[in-house]
Amino acid sequence: MGGPNATREEVARLFGRVAFGATAADLDAWSHQPYEAAVDHLLNVPATASRLPQGDDPERASLEQKPMDDYSPLHSMQQWWLERMRTAQYPLEERLTLLWHDHFATAARNPDVPPTLVFRQIQTLRGHALGSFRNLVTDVSTDPAMLLWLNGAESIGGKPNENYARELMELFTLGTHPQVYSETDVREAARALTGWTVDGNGNAQFVPSRHDTGTKRVLGRTINNGGATEYQQLIEAALAQATSARFIGYKLVAGLAYQPSTTDLVNNPDPLVAKVGDSLRRSNWDIKTAVRTLLLSDEFRHTNGSDGRRYVKSPAEVIVGTVKALGVTANNQPIADAMGTMGQQLLVPPNVGGWPKGRRWLSSSTLVARYGWALTAYGRWQQGPVLRPALPVPTDLNAWAGLFGLSALSGVTADALRHYVDTRKSAAPEELQAGIMCLLLTSPDWMVV
């Protein structure tokens, strides 16, 4: 299934889409090696519980214990996560943690949702990033940040809040292509979700007296009173629908490969969506198996740039890929601010639907912000550690491409860089390097993979 050995272009595309970019070492190590081996290398993520403690655990634990009413640690949390993305031993795990954060978009918003709870939720997402989607959606359904974000903590028998019930179906498990749930299903599902609240320490708590104990009918299933476990019957009803695995397959394809068609995920799906969704179903909702199917597919591996199968990097991916290449740390406020200027703040998605996708990241305003980021990145490199990589000489375009994990530069980008250098023959090397970095980091070669 993996086919012949990987080309340099295929390695750049693989790491560029799912590992925050290839380093020059990655390109050298995996080019002309079996493509399937490169995929399995990225997927070789041990279960969280079996790992030795990470060196950054004390800092993360400290941030997770911040008071519920303290909103000041938000910036420190964003910076910590960016640095983890940069240094992750298992970059695909962090990449999928970001994807699930976008899927189950929960925002730290004063005064309703403390940053501490959203930061804890990220760790829950990380723990399930390549595990069981069933377990992931089950844990998110009673996650304290989610209970506050979508008003589940206010939902009681006789007066259920429908927000989470609706988003569980529309955004988290079923989608609307086709829509298989009704308003009655939403109302009945909301009854099944009653009883959960969040205590003063930020822990989810089930209060039996707040739960609707009556019989519910959701998505063709009868749900009897199950107390604290009743919501799990609701999740099983959603995952049993024919559209559910295809919908999550669609989200994986859109989040890691390209923007597929959404005409009808059951009767007329994008071929890769069908493959990934069916892999999820056959594997009993195993995310790692589904992602492997995606990464080994011809649709992911091969693209000629004119078939629509391209992926536009989000600001987080742009920033992490840049600092990885330059060997500078990401845990500082100017870098977090630059990402916000480009339209993405970790832990603060704009709404429950998550961030923009695909070409919507590319606009006149975000392009200006990306120019600004390129200059910030050059400044960070100048101030960086002694062991940071030396920048190539202005005329060595192949070296510039390799530094940023690109197999080669397109003709258009290469011509633009040559023109820039040729028209500034009297400029100092530092000025030329800054200009080349600015042009390269705002080129289609870098932003679209």
C-alpha positions in Angstrom: 0.0 0.0 0.0 2.9 2.4 0.7 4.2 2.1 -2.8 7.7 3.0 -3.9 10.3 5.0 -2.0 9.4 8.5 -1.0 10.6 11.4 -3.1 11.9 14.5 -1.4 8.7 16.3 -2.4 6.5 13.6 -0.8 8.5 13.8 2.5 8.1 17.6 2.5 4.4 17.3 1.9 3.9 14.6 4.6 5.8 16.4 7.3 4.5 19.8 6.2 0.9 18.7 6.7 1.1 16.5 9.8 4.3 17.3 11.7 4.6 21.1 11.6 7.0 20.9 8.8 10.1 18.9 7.9 13.5 19.9 9.0 16.5 19.7 6.6 17.5 16.5 8.5 14.0 15.0 8.0 14.3 15.6 4.2 17.7 13.9 4.1 16.7 11.0 6.4 13.4 10.0 4.7 13.9 10.8 1.0 14.4 7.6 -1.0 13.3 5.5 2.0 10.1 3.6 1.9 7.2 6.1 2.1 5.3 3.7 4.4 8.2 3.6 6.8 8.1 7.4 7.1 4.4 7.3 7.8 4.8 4.6 10.5 7.7 6.6 12.0 5.3 9.5 12.6 2.5 7.2 13.8 4.8 5.4 16.3 3.4 7.3 19.3 3.3 5.2 22.5 0.2 5.3 24.7 0.4 8.3 27.1 0.2 6.1 30.2 3.2 4.0 29.1 5.6 7.0 28.7 8.2 8.3 31.0 7.3 11.7 32.4 8.0 14.6 29.9 10.5 17.2 31.0 7.9 19.9 30.7 5.4 18.1 33.0 6.1 20.3 36.0 5.4 23.5 34.1 2.3 22.1 32.6 1.1 20.8 36.0 1.7 24.2 37.5 -0.4 25.9 34.8 -3.2 23.3 35.2 -3.4 24.2 38.9 -4.0 28.0 38.4 -7.0 29.4 40.3 -10.3 29.2 38.4 -10.8 33.0 38.7 -7.3 33.8 37.3 -7.3 34.7 33.6 -3.8 36.0 33.5 -2.1 32.6 32.8 -3.7 32.4 29.4 -0.6 33.8 27.6 1.7 31.5 29.4 -0.4 28.5 28.4 -0.4 29.5 24.8 3.3 29.9 24.8 3.9 26.6 26.6 1.8 24.8 23.9 3.6 26.5 21.0 7.0 25.4 22.5 5.7 21.9 23.0 4.6 21.8 19.3 8.1 22.9 18.4 10.0 20.4 20.5 7.5 17.5 20.6 9.1 14.1 20.3 5.9 12.9 18.6 4.8 15.9 16.4 1.9 14.1 14.9 0.3 13.7 18.3 0.6 17.5 18.9 -0.7 18.1 15.4 -3.8 16.0 16.1 -4.2 17.6 19.5 -4.5 20.9 17.6 -7.0 19.4 15.2 -9.2 18.1 18.0 -9.0 21.5 19.8 -10.4 23.0 16.6 -13.0 20.2 16.3 -14.2 20.5 19.9 -13.6 24.2 19.9 -13.8 25.5 23.5 -12.7 29.0 24.3 -11.3 30.5 27.5 -13.7 33.4 28.0 -13.9 35.7 31.0 -15.9 35.2 33.2 -17.5 32.0 32.0 -14.7 29.6 31.1 -11.4 29.8 33.0 -8.2 29.3 30.9 -7.2 26.6 33.5 -10.1 24.4 32.4 -9.4 24.8 28.7 -5.7 24.0 29.3 -6.7 20.9 31.1 -9.0 20.0 28.3 -6.1 20.2 25.9 -4.4 17.5 27.9 -7.5 15.3 27.6 -7.5 15.8 23.8 -3.8 14.9 23.7 -4.4 11.7 25.6 -6.9 10.6 23.0 -5.3 12.2 19.9 -4.5 8.9 18.3 -6.7 6.7 20.4 -10.4 5.9 20.3 -12.7 8.6 18.9 -15.5 7.0 21.0 -13.5 7.6 24.2 -12.5 11.0 23.0 -16.1 12.3 22.5 -17.2 10.5 25.7 -14.6 12.3 27.8 -15.2 15.7 26.1 -19.0 15.4 26.8 -18.4 15.7 30.6 -15.3 17.8 30.4 -15.6 20.8 32.8 -14.5 23.4 30.2 -17.1 22.1 27.7 -19.8 21.9 30.4 -19.3 25.6 31.0 -18.7 26.6 27.4 -21.9 25.1 26.0 -24.0 25.5 29.2 -24.2 21.9 30.1 -23.5 22.8 33.7 -26.8 24.8 33.8 -28.9 22.0 32.3 -31.4 20.4 34.7 -34.4 18.1 34.5 -37.4 20.0 33.4 -35.3 22.8 32.0 -32.6 21.2 29.8 -30.2 23.4 27.9 -29.9 22.3 24.2 -26.6 23.8 23.3 -24.3 20.8 23.8 -26.9 18.4 22.5 -27.1 20.3 19.2 -23.4 20.7 18.7 -22.7 17.1 19.7 -24.8 16.2 16.6 -24.1 19.0 14.2 -20.4 19.7 14.9 -18.9 16.8 16.8 -20.4 13.5 15.5 -22.9 13.7 12.6 -22.6 16.9 10.6 -25.3 18.1 8.2 -24.4 16.4 4.9 -26.9 14.8 5.1 -28.6 15.9 8.3 -30.0 12.8 10.0 -31.1 14.3 13.3 -34.3 16.4 14.0 -35.2 19.1 16.5 -36.9 16.4 18.5 -33.7 14.5 18.6 -31.9 17.6 20.0 -34.5 18.2 22.6 -34.5 14.5 23.7 -30.7 14.4 23.7 -30.6 17.5 25.9 -32.8 15.7 28.5 -30.3 12.8 28.5 -27.4 15.2 29.2 -29.0 16.8 32.3 -27.5 16.4 35.8 -23.8 17.5 35.1 -22.3 20.5 36.7 -18.9 21.9 37.6 -17.8 22.3 41.3 -15.7 25.1 42.7 -12.5 23.3 42.0 -13.2 22.9 38.3 -14.2 19.2 38.4 -17.2 17.7 36.6 -19.8 16.4 39.0 -23.0 14.5 38.4 -25.9 15.5 40.7 -28.8 12.9 40.5 -31.4 15.4 41.6 -30.7 17.6 38.6 -31.1 14.7 36.1 -34.2 14.0 34.0 -34.9 10.3 34.8 -37.6 9.9 32.1 -37.3 7.7 29.0 -36.0 9.5 25.9 -36.1 8.7 22.2 -33.1 9.8 20.2 -32.0 8.9 16.6 -34.4 6.0 16.6 -33.1 4.6 19.9 -34.9 4.4 23.3 -32.7 5.7 26.1 -33.6 4.7 29.6 -32.5 6.4 32.8 -28.9 5.6 33.3 -27.9 8.3 35.8 -24.3 9.4 35.4 -23.7 7.0 32.5 -26.8 7.9 30.5 -25.0 10.3 28.2 -23.0 7.3 26.9 -26.2 5.8 25.4 -26.6 9.1 23.5 -23.1 8.9 22.1 -23.6 5.3 21.0 -26.8 6.4 19.2 -24.9 9.1 17.4 -21.9 6.9 16.5 -24.3 4.2 15.2 -25.5 6.5 12.4 -24.2 5.8 8.9 -23.0 9.4 8.5 -21.0 9.6 11.7 -17.7 7.8 10.7 -17.8 9.6 7.3 -18.2 12.9 9.0 -15.2 12.3 11.2 -13.4 11.1 8.2 -14.2 14.3 6.5 -12.9 16.3 9.4 -9.6 14.4 9.3 -9.2 14.9 5.6 -10.0 18.6 5.9 -7.7 19.0 8.9 -4.7 17.1 7.4 -4.9 17.0 3.7 -7.3 19.2 1.7 -10.8 20.6 1.7 -13.1 17.8 0.3 -16.6 18.2 -1.1 -19.5 17.9 1.4 -22.3 17.1 -1.1 -23.4 13.9 0.6 -21.0 12.0 2.9 -23.0 8.8 2.7 -24.1 8.6 -1.0 -21.6 10.7 -2.8 -18.5 11.2 -0.6 -15.0 12.4 -1.6 -13.1 9.1 -2.2 -10.6 9.8 0.6 -13.3 10.7 3.0 -15.0 7.4 2.3 -11.7 5.5 2.8 -10.9 7.2 6.1 -14.4 7.1 7.4 -14.8 3.4 6.6 -11.4 2.7 8.2 -12.7 4.4 11.4 -15.8 2.2 11.3 -14.0 -1.0 10.6 -11.4 -0.3 13.4 -14.1 0.4 16.0 -13.2 4.1 15.9 -9.4 3.9 16.2 -8.0 7.2 15.1 -4.5 6.0 14.5 -5.8 3.4 12.0 -7.8 6.0 10.2 -4.9 8.5 10.0 -2.7 5.8 8.7 -5.2 5.1 5.9 -5.3 8.8 5.1 -1.5 9.3 5.0 -0.9 6.2 2.8 -3.6 7.1 0.3 -2.8 8.1 -3.2 -5.0 11.2 -2.7 -2.8 12.4 0.2 0.5 11.3 -1.2 0.2 12.5 -4.8 -1.0 15.9 -6.0 0.0 18.0 -8.9 -1.2 21.4 -7.6 -4.1 21.7 -10.0 -6.4 19.0 -8.6 -7.6 20.9 -5.5 -5.8 18.6 -3.1 -3.7 21.2 -1.4 -3.6 22.2 2.3 -3.3 25.8 3.6 -1.3 26.1 6.8 -2.9 27.7 9.8 -1.0 30.4 11.7 0.0 27.9 14.4 1.5 25.6 11.7 3.3 28.6 10.1 4.8 29.7 13.3 5.8 26.3 14.7 7.3 25.3 11.3 9.3 28.5 11.2 10.7 28.3 14.7 11.6 24.6 14.2 13.5 25.6 11.1 15.3 28.5 12.8 16.1 26.7 16.0 14.5 29.4 18.2 12.1 29.0 21.1 8.4 29.7 20.8 7.6 30.4 24.4 7.6 34.2 24.3 4.9 36.8 24.0 5.9 38.4 20.6 5.5 35.0 18.9 2.1 34.4 20.6 1.0 37.9 19.6 2.1 37.3 16.0 -0.1 34.3 15.8 -3.1 36.3 17.2 -2.5 39.0 14.6 -2.7 36.3 11.9 -6.1 35.2 13.3 -5.5 32.3 15.6 -5.2 32.3 19.4 -4.7 29.0 21.0 -7.3 28.2 23.7 -9.5 31.0 22.3 -11.2 29.8 19.1 -13.7 32.4 17.7 -16.7 30.2 18.2 -17.9 26.6 18.6 -17.3 26.0 14.9 -13.6 26.6 15.3 -11.2 28.6 13.2 -11.4 29.4 9.4 -10.3 26.6 7.1 -8.4 26.4 3.8 -8.3 29.5 1.7 -10.0 31.6 4.3 -6.6 31.8 6.0 -5.4 33.7 3.0 -6.6 37.3 2.8 -5.0 40.7 2.3 -5.0 41.3 6.1 -3.6 38.0 7.1 -0.9 38.2 4.4 0.2 41.5 5.9 0.3 39.8 9.2 2.4 37.0 7.8 4.9 39.5 6.4 5.1 40.9 9.9 5.6 37.4 11.4 8.5 36.8 8.9 10.3 39.9 10.2 9.6 38.9 13.8 11.0 35.5 13.1 14.2 37.0 11.6 14.6 39.1 14.7 14.1 36.1 16.9 16.8 34.3 14.9 19.2 37.2 15.4 18.6 37.0 19.2 18.5 33.2 19.2 20.9 30.7 20.8 24.4 30.2 19.7 23.5 26.8 18.2 20.9 28.2 15.9 21.5 27.3 12.2 23.4 29.7 10.0 21.2 31.2 7.3 22.2 30.4 3.7 23.9 32.9 1.5 21.3 35.0 -0.4 21.9 33.3 -3.7 21.7 29.6 -2.5 18.0 29.1 -3.1 18.2 25.3 -2.7 19.7 25.8 0.8 16.9 28.2 1.7 14.3 25.7 0.6 16.0 22.9 2.6 16.2 25.0 5.7 12.5 25.4 5.7 11.7 21.8 4.9 10.8 22.4 1.3 11.9 20.0 -1.4 12.5 22.8 -3.9 11.2 26.2 -4.7 8.6 26.7 -7.5 9.7 28.6 -10.5 7.6 31.7 -9.6 9.0 31.9 -6.1 12.6 31.3 -7.2 12.3 34.0 -9.8 11.0 36.4 -7.2 13.8 35.7 -4.9 16.4 36.1 -7.6 14.9 39.4 -8.7 15.0 40.6 -5.1 18.7 39.8 -4.8 19.6 41.1 -8.2 18.1 44.5 -7.6 19.8 44.9 -4.3 23.4 44.2 -5.1 24.8 46.8 -2.8 22.7 45.7 0.2 24.3 44.2 3.3 24.0 40.3 3.6 21.8 40.7 6.7 19.3 42.9 4.8 19.2 40.4 2.0 18.7 37.5 4.4 15.8 39.3 6.1 14.2 40.1 2.8 14.5 36.6 1.5 13.0 35.2 4.7 10.1 37.6 4.4 9.4 36.7 0.8 9.9 32.9 1.3 7.6 32.7 4.4 4.8 34.5 2.6 5.2 32.5 -0.6 2.7 29.9 -1.8 5.5 27.3 -1.5 5.5 27.9 2.3 1.9 28.6 3.1 0.3 25.9 0.9 1.5 22.3 1.0 
